[in-house]
Amino acid sequence: MKKSLLAVAAMTAFAGAAQAQSSVTVYGILDVGFVGSAYRGTQATANANSVGAAAATGGPAVNGGSAGFGQSAESTSRIGFKGSEDLGGGLSGVFTLETAVNPNGGPTTTTTFGQYNRQTFVGLNKNGLGAVTIGTQYTPMFDVQSITDAAGNNNLVGNAIYSGALQSTTGTYNTGLAGYTSSAANPTSLNEVSSAYVTRASNAIKAQSDRIAGLRGELFYAQANSNQSNGAINGNNTNTMFGVNADYVWNKLQVVAAYQTLRAYNGIAAQTTAGMGLSTATAGSFGVNASDSQTYAAATYDFGIVKGYAQYITRKAFSTYDNNFQTQRSAYQLGARANLTPTIQVYATYGLGKSSYAQAGTAYANFRTAQLGSDYYLSKRTNLYVAYGSFNQSSPSSAAVSAVSSLSGMNYAAGIRHTF
């Protein structure tokens, strides 16, 4: 009897110790408020996601706008779970599960709780070295871009580097324009192709180092390949992505750089330049036969009351069947964020860029962006905000094929955000 009691006591103590060594955190963001937009341009502007006659289509000039209570203007609303378990010797198991939420979805909306998988991964972390994780994860470019953006990657139109989700009901002017549109609402195996760069990918392994002598680095690889053979159809589908970044901090200066490349090959489908557009992605592929490379560099310096930001990004995607068919986008952006008081922050950004469409030399457009905003912190986790963003695109091209229309748009928002 005494031995049984001792065994039970030992098992209880062991279970308690194991439980004490692991932890799970629930976190999230809820962002709601009043959101408005205005749009001027064409209802269906020339589309670089296709070529030939389809690329030259465009609707009549149209003005549009929207206004009403909305959500996620400053930050995408989300809920997540993350945790770690101490495995001994400085090694721990880690995981994250995060999904977007739709506060204004209503009881009949299928996306009331989860719109899409933002992050889901599990891995190992070694103190002093870093972590290796596998699953759906942010890309190396997003990891450094998101911490070097003066506007905090809000979802308003007007960011030349990062594309938000808000838009007019009659146009998609804020998606970085006709060359690249976001597929966040319908992510593919290489997830969420944004206008300027890919922000997350599934089927991915990431190795991130701890910061050593001010420097931290990251390697990233994603793969989703398949093959089929049934006598009539034979071939391989290949979808891969590779990325790397570096993040260096010295006193008040931070310098970052990132590069990532994606390649999709469909050996079963007919070889064609159609469908190379990133917004026309199908499940398992971000294009039929396409290659896509993206580069980012930025620097920030904290002057005290004001912090300055400088960013540059470029992206080029082309058809591997015929590399005369390509789209390219590059942009520069300057920004500043200031603490007026311990509870009030203001920020501003201004960006310039150029996009070329469809076939090299046939059409291009210049665009400029701007954002202004302010946050008033009622507490560490709750703030009120107001923000404004604008986008203007002009095309000096006179090409008959793939002509790009001029267009402009703006977003404004006032709301409340709570983090937990």
N, C-alpha and C positions, 0 to 999 in steps of 0.2 A: 504493500500500500504506500509506504513511504517512497519507494522507488518510482511508483507511478506519479505521485505528487511532485517529486523532484523533476521527473521528465516533463510533466505538463508545465511546471514553472520555467524550466529551461527553454521549452519551445515558445512560451509566451514572451519571455525576455528577448529571444532571438527575433521573433516577429516584430516586437516593438522596436528593436534596434534597426531592423531592415526598413521599417516604415519611417523611422526618424531620418534615415539617410536619403530618402527620396522626397521630392516636392513637386507639386503641380500648381501652376498659376493660371487663373482665368483673367483675361484682359480683353479690352475692346475699345471702340470709339462709337459714339452716337452723335451724329451731326445733322441738325435740322434747321430750317429757316425759310426765308422768302427769297426766291430766285427768279430773275428775269433775264430775257435775252432779246436781241434784235438782229436781223439778218437782211443783207441786201446783196443780191447776186443772181445766179440762175438756179432754177429749181433742181436741175440735174446738170452740173458742170461737167466739162470734158473730163473723161475718166482715164487716167494712165494705167489703170489695172487691166485694161484691154488694149488691143492694138487695132489698127486699120479703121474700118468704118465705125466700129463701136466706140472707138476712142474720140471720135469727132462729134458725138451726139451731145446735145445740150438743150435744156429747156428754155422757156422765155424768162425774161427778167422778172424778178419777184421780190417783194418785200415781205418780211414775216417777223414774228416775234412771239414771245410767250412770257407769262408772269404768273406766279402762284407759289404756294407753300411747297417746298421741296426738301431735298436732303443732300448731304455729302458734297457741299460746295467747297468747303475748306479741306476736309479729309473724308475718304471713303469710309462709311460706317461698316463696322466689322465686329466679329467676336472670335476669340482664339483661346487655345489652351496650349501651354508650354510647360515642360517639366524636365527634370534631370534626376538621375539616380547615381549615387556615389558607388562606384565599383571598386574603390580602393586604389592606392598608389597614384593618386592624382588623376585617375581615369573615371569618366562618368558617361552614362548613357543619356542622350538628350533627344527631345522630340518637340515638334510644333505642329498644331492643327489649327488653321485659320480660314474662315469663310466670310465673304461680304454679306451684309444684311441690308434690308430695305425697310427703314422705319415707316415709310409712307406707302408700303405695298398694299395694305388692306387685307381683309380676311380671305378674299377670293383670288389673290395674286399668288401664283406659284412661287415667286421669289420673295415672299414675305420674310422668310428666314435666311436662306442661303441663295445668293445670286450665282456665285461661282467660287471655286476653290482658289484661294489666294496663296496659301502655303500648306503643304502637308509633307513632313519629312521626319526621318529618324536617323540617328547616327551616334558617333562617339566623340568625346572631347577630352583632350589631354592638357592639363594645366601647364603653361609655359610653352606649349607647341601650337595647339590649335584644334580645329574640329573638322571631321569628315562626315557629311550627311548625304542621304539619298532620298529623292522624292521630287515633288513639285516645289520649286524654289525660285527666289529672286535671282536674276542674272548678275554677273559681276559689274556690268554697267549700271544697273539700277542701284546696287549697293553703294557705289560712290557718288552717283548723280543725285540720289535722294538727300544726301547730307551736304551737298554743295549748291543747293537751289535756294535763293533768297525768299521765294514765295512758298517754300515748303511743299512743292509738288501738289498744289491745290488742283481742283477739278474745273477751274474756270478756263475759258478761252483766253489766249494771250500769252502763253508760255512757248517760246520758240524751241525749247529743249525737251520739255515733257508735255505730252498731250493729255488734257483732262477729259472728263466724260460728259460734261454739260454741253448742251447745244440748243439751237433753235428748233422749233417743231417743223420748220420748213427747209432746213438746210443743215449740212454737217460741216460748217465752216471752220470748226476748231480742231479738225483732225489732222492738220498739218499739211495737208491739202492735196487734194485729188490724188497725189501719188501714193499716199499711205493712209489707210483708215484703220481704226482700232477694231480688233475682233474680240475685245474683252468679254462681250456678252455671249460669245460663242467660241470659247477658246479651243484651239487645236492641240495636237500632241506637243507642238512647240508653242506654248500658250501666249496669248495676249500680245499680238503684234501691234505695237503702237506706231504712231506716225514717225517718230524719230528713232526709236530703237525697241528691241524686244525686252520687256520688263521681267518676264518670268518664263520658266520652261518646266515641263514635266519630264519624267524619265531621266532625271539629272542627278549627277554626283558632284558635290562641291567640297573642295578642300580650302579652308580659310585659316591662315596663321594668326597667332596672337601678335600684338604689336611689340616689336623688338627694336630698340633704339629709334623709336618714332616711326618705323616702317611696318606696314601690314600688307599682306598680299593674298591673292585668291586665284584658284584654278577651278574651271567649271567645264563639265562635259555632259552632253545630253544625247541620247540615242533612242530611236524608235524605228527599227528596221523590220521588214517582213519579206517573205517570198511566196510565190504561188506557182503551181504547176499542175494543170489538169488536162494536158494534151492540146487544148485549144488556146489557153492563155498561159504564158510562161514569162517570168520576170521577177525582178526584185524592186521593192520600195525601200529607199534609204532616206532617213531623216536624221541629221546629226547637227550638233552645235558645239562649238568650243569657245571658251572665253577666259580672259585673264584680267586682273586689275592690280593696281598698286596705290597705296594710300600712305602719304608721308606727312607727319606733323612735326613742326619745329617752332617752339614758342607759340606765337600768335598766327603763324603761317601754316596753311594746309594746302598740299598739292596732290591731285589725284589724276589717274589716267586709267583707261579701260579700252579693251578691244575684244570684239566677239564676232564670230562668223557662223553662218548657218548655211546648210546645203540640203536641198531636197531633190531626190531623183525618183521618178516613177517609171520603172521599166516595163510596166504593164500597159499604161496609157499611151496613146499615140504621141509621138514627138511633135510639140507645137509651142508656139510662143504665147498662145492664148492661155489665160489662167495663171500667168506668172505673177499677177498682182497679189500683194500680200493680204489684201482685205478679202480676196475671193478664195481664201484657204478652205480646204476640205479636211475632214477628220484624217489625221495621220500625216498631213503634209501642209506646209505653208505656201506651197505652189506646186505646179506639176513638175517642172524642171527648172529650178532656180537656185541661184547663189546670192548670198546677202552678207555684206560685211559692214560693221559699225564701229566707229572710233569716237572716244570722248576724252576730253581733258578739261580740267577746271582748277581754279585756285581761289582760296578765300584768305582774307586777312582781317583780324580783329583789331580795330583802332581804339577800342574802348567802348564808347557810346554807340559807334557805328561799325558794322561789319560789312566789308565789301566782297563782292562775288564776281568772278569772270568765268564764262563757260563757252566751250566750243564743241560741236558735234557734227559728224558727217556720216552719211549712210548711202550705200550703193547696192542696188539689187539688179541682177540681170538674168536673162534666160540663158541656161547652159546649152540650149539647142541653137540659139543664135544670139550672141552677145551684143549685136547691134540694137537689140531691144532691151532697154534698161531704164531704170528710174534712179535718180540721185537727189539727195537732199543734204544741205549743209546750213548751219546756223550759228550765230554768235549771240551771246546774251550777257548783259551787265546788270548787276543788282545790288541793292543795299538793304540792310535791316538795322533798325535803330531802336534802342530802349529809351523812350521819352521819360518814363517814370518806371519804378519797379514793377508796375502792373500794366503798362501800356507799351505796346510795340507797334511800329509801322514798318512797311517794306515797299519797295518799288523795283520793277524790272523793265528793261527795254531790250528787244531783240531784233535782229535782222537776219534774213535767210534767203535762200534760193532753192527752188525745186525744178528739176527737169523731168520730162515725162516720156514714156513710151519708147520712141526710137530716138537714138542719139542725134541731137541737133535739130529736131523737128519742133519742139516747143519747150518753153520754160517760163517760170514765173518768179517774181520777187515778192517777198512778204515781210511785214514788220509787225511786231507784237509789243504789248505793254500791259503791265498789271500794277495796281495800287491796292493796298490793303492795310488793315489795322486790327490788332487783337487787344482786348481788354480782359485781363485775367482776374476773375472773381475769386479764384483759389488756384491751387497748383494744378487741379484737374478740370476746372470749368472755366471757359472763356466765351465772351461775346466777340463777334467779328463782323466787319464789313469789308467788301472786296469788289474790285472792278477789273475787268480785263477786256482788251480789244485786239482784233486781228484785221489786217488789211492785206489783200493780195492784188497785185497788178501784173499784167502780162504784156511785155513788149513784143511778143512773138506774133508774126503775121502768117504763120504756117497754116495751110488749109487743113492738114491732117493734125489731129490732136491739139487743136487750138484751145488755149486755156483762158477762161473768162475771168474778168476782174470780179472780186467779191470782198465783202467786209462783214464783220459781225462783232458783237459784244455780249458780255455776261456781266451781271451784277448780283450780289448776294448779301444778305444780312442774316445772321443766325447765331445759334448757340451750339457749342461743342463740348461734350463731356468725355473724358478718357477714364478708364478704370482698369 
